[in-house]
Amino acid sequence: MKWTEIPSGQTNGAFQRLMVSLGEQAEVAVTRINTEPTFVERLAEYAINGCIVPNASHDGAREIMGKNFFGIPEAMKHFGVNPTRRQLAILSEIPFTPEELMMCKDTHILVAVFPLSICDLRSKVANNTKTLFYKQDWYDNQTFANDKGETSWRLILKTPVVNSTNKNWEEQQPLITSDEEVPTAQMMVYTIIGHYLNTGERLFENVYVRTSSLDSGGFHVLVGYFDGKGLIVYNDWGSSRFSDLGLSVARK
């Protein structure tokens, strides 16, 4: 329920109790609330999640990754996520070292992925003024499109793997290093849409990338061509070779 839908007596009472608890430091808090957006987001996150806040390492990761960071506050803001204690515990530690993040800060996006299926995501952004999903219904009842995935941190490559176009699925596999894996369609759609809502940057605007997901016919699921008409979710048997079809990867 939005705060505008809560009876004014309840909101006024809550605000007064907060101010009383701040004592003589109330002015400091009010000033920060009015001038520091990040402080407000962290304060809201603290209140919503039962006084559980992200580990301090999140701030360090955010500083390293810059705009290529989509964390818990971003998921709450853009996807309406209300994290559970268990999800916050899972995400409390980022499983990548600062050195790894420094190496990937310009090429990857560090994403806090919550269990939202492709169909969930499409529904959540349906009222956005921008067209975020191409008009398709072929995958509405597909298992891959209703797979919510798992709560986790992911480092998703922002572009197709180098030299992965004009190759079929089998030819693309040797391009994956031992510390990489092909992400699911859910991870890719979550990252592409979330990153756009957070930064305005379109990923895979003129190219498709294969994912590890399969449709009911055993075809690999592709995502891409995220232009003004919206993100396209397509499929391919795996034997095709096209100049605009590459491979997506994420660091393990």
Secondary structure by P-SEA (a helix, b strand, c coil): cccccccaaaaaaaaaaaaaaaccaaaaaaaaaaccaaaaaaaaaaaacccccccaaaaaaaaaaccccccaaaaaacccccccaaaaaaaccccccaaaaaaccccccccccccccaaaaaaaaccccccccccccccccccccccccccccccccccccccccccccccccccccccbbbbcaaaaaaaaaaaaaaccccccccbbbbccccccccbbbbbcccccccccccccccccccccbbbbbbcc
